[in-house]
Amino acid sequence: MEMVTSLGVSVITGLLSIMAFYYSFSKRAEGYYEETNEGLDSTGYFIVVGWILMGLHKLYKITFRSYHISALRITLFIFGTLFMGMCIGIWFLI
């Protein structure tokens, strides 16, 4: 893998992990998909992640009526750790 490609992938996954960690510990975790769909993004990564989390939030509202925000925070934290692992792990593949 080229150095520029690995740098780009690690920056994008690092940004996704930082956003996921920020919203997993914020006061309003359900605002993640609203803010990611409104931002300017030429790659489309943030829009797709926002759509996935919007669907998960609606699913959690149906299945876990009183704990849907906690389930969303746990999901965001898991996404953050996965993206951070991808961000760091890409350098071991070079």
PELINHU-V46127 format. One record per backbone hydrogen bond with DSSP energy under -0.5 kcal/mol. CO is the residue of the C=O (numbers start at 0). NH is the residue of the N-H. If there is no record, write none. Layout:
CO;NH
CO;NH
This chain:
1;5
2;6
3;7
4;8
5;9
6;10
7;11
8;12
9;13
10;14
11;15
12;16
13;17
14;18
15;19
16;20
17;21
18;22
19;23
20;24
26;28
27;30
28;31
30;34
31;35
32;36
33;37
34;38
38;40
43;47
44;48
45;49
46;50
47;51
48;52
49;53
50;54
51;55
52;56
53;57
54;58
55;59
56;60
57;61
58;62
59;63
62;64
66;70
67;71
68;72
69;73
70;74
71;75
72;76
73;77
74;78
75;79
76;80
77;81
78;82
79;83
80;84
81;85
82;86
83;87
84;88
85;89
87;90
88;91
88;92
89;92
